[in-house]
Amino acid sequence: MPETYGYRGVTFTVTRAGYDDKFEITISIDGEIRHATVRTRLPELAKRRAEMLINRLLKDRSSSLLQEDDRNKE
């Protein structure tokens, strides 16, 4: 059963994938859906990994927006 969470305004789900030590992470950000698989035994660690991925996605988005603004100013 997927668990739905929110972090920094982004919704994500963490679902155990089968009987292995794998979790499927689904991140919904700005209308896009990203999928990731992590190997861990604990759902809390899978949730933390999802939060780290969200931080990276938000950082990449903000830096790309800043680069576009710099190009438009030139």
LINKAGI-V140466 format. One record per backbone hydrogen bond with DSSP energy under -1.0 kcal/mol. CO is the residue of the C=O (numbers start at 1). NH is the residue of the N-H. Records with the same first field share a line. If there is no record, write none. Layout:
CO = NH + NH
This chain:
3 = 14
5 = 12
7 = 10
10 = 7
11 = 28
12 = 5
13 = 26
14 = 3
15 = 24
20 = 22
21 = 40
22 = 17
23 = 38
24 = 15
25 = 36
26 = 13
27 = 34
29 = 32
32 = 29
34 = 27
36 = 25
38 = 23
42 = 46
43 = 47
44 = 48
45 = 49
46 = 50
47 = 51
48 = 52
49 = 53
50 = 54
51 = 55
52 = 56
53 = 57
54 = 58
55 = 59
56 = 60
57 = 61
58 = 62
59 = 63
60 = 64
61 = 65
62 = 66
63 = 67
64 = 68
65 = 69
66 = 70
67 = 71
68 = 72
69 = 73
70 = 74
